[in-house]
Amino acid sequence: MYFSSKKDSWMTIIVWLFAFLFIVPPIFSPDFGVWMTPEFLDQHWIKIVFLCPIGFCLLWIWFKTGYTIQNNFIKIQYGPFKKEIKIDEIHSIRETKNPFTAPSLSMYRIEINYGKYNTIQISPKNIDEFIYELEKRNSNIQIKKI
């Protein structure tokens, strides 16, 4: 079962703004901005080669962030990055509100504690349904509500 990531409006603005700034100016306005580079690096194609992949990576993260519960695993995809977690290894889940790094596009997240000391924060669009699917597969998971 696939769960897409919840997307906050502030994250929408940040991702799309930076993707735009990394893709459009290097292609259509090569003299845009201050480029503190040596003369031999201050060429149009070098700006495209270095900046456009960053912009496209941001868009890849935007469109391909989601979580799949399949068999006995949670498969997390965050753009080009992937991770699998065994559902049997999950011992607790708690809701959290955190703006810092995680494979999610929202501040409203759940923190999954698994293994001995491992933690990951994700933000499925429908948190209750996601937790319900996990509990069906592992009834030993402790759920901590805020």
N, C-alpha and C positions, 0 to 999 in steps of 0.2 A: 504494500500500500504506500503510495507516494504522498508526501506532505510538502507543499511549497513553503518557502520562508515568508514570514510576515515582513512587510516592508514599511518602515516608518517614513513619513513625509520628509523629515529632516535628512534622512539617509538618502532619499530619492534626490533631493536637491544636491547634496554633496557628490554623490556618485555621478550623476549626469553632468554637473558643472565641470568636474575634473576630467571626465571622459571627453567632454567637448573641448576643454582647454588643451588636452594632450593630443587630440586628433586634428581639429580644424585649423588652428593657427599655423602649425608646422607645414601643412599641406598648402593652404590658400594664402597665407601671409607670412612668408619666411623671415621677414624682418621684424615681426611682432615680438615684443618683449626684450629683455636684456639677457643676452647670452654671454656669460662669462667664460668663454672658451678661447683657446689659442686660435690664431688665424687659420691654420690648416684644418681645424675641426669646425669652423664657423661656415659650414656649407649646408645648403638646403637639404640634401639627401641624408646627411648625418642627423639632422634634427628629426626627420621623418623616421629613420631607422630606430632611434632611441626613444622618442616620445610616443609615437603611434602604438607600439605594442603595449605600453602602459595603459593607454586609453582603452584599447580593445580588451585588455585583461579586466579592467573595471567593468566593462559591459558584459563580459563573460561571467563575472561574478554576479552581476545583477540578474542576468537571465537564467543562470544555472546554479542557483543556490536552493537546495532542497534536501529532503530526508526521506529515505525509503526504508520501510520495515519489511523485510523479506526473510522468510524462513526464521532463523534465530539471530539475525543481525540487524543493526541499524546501519544503513549506508548513508554517509553524509557526503554531499558534494557541494563544494564552495568554489564555483568556477573551475579552474584547472586542478584544484586540490580535492583529494578524496580520502575518506577515512571510514573504517568499519569498526563497529563495536559489537561484541557478543552481548546479546540481551541477558544471558545467564550471569554475566559478570557485573551487571548493574545492581547496586545495592541501595541507592537513594536518588531521588529527584526532588528538586525544590525550585520554586519560582523565584526569579531574580530580576532586578531592573539594573542593567549595567551597560553603559555606553562604550565600554572598551572592547578590545579585539576578541572576536569569536567568529565562527562560521555562521553568522546570522546577519540580517539586515534590519534588525529592530532592537530597541532597548528592552522590550518585554520578552524575556527569555526563560528557558528552564535550564538549570544546571544539573547535569547528569554525572553522578559519581560512580565510577566503575573500576574494576580491578583493585589493586591495593591502594594506590594514591592518585589515580587518574581522574581528571575532571574535564568536561567540555560543556560549553554553553551553546544552545541552539535556540532558534525561534520559529517553530512551526506555526503556520497560520492558525490552525485549530489545536491549541495546546491540550484541551480536555480529551479530544478524540485520540491524539497522539499518545497521551499517558494511558488511556484506556487500552489501546492496542498493545502497549508494552506490558501492562498488568495482566492481560490475557496470556501472554507468553512467559511471564515471570511474576508469580504472585508474591514473591518475597521482597519486592521493591517497596521501600518506604517513601511515601509521598509527603513532602513538607510544604504546606500552603503558607502564603504570606499572611 
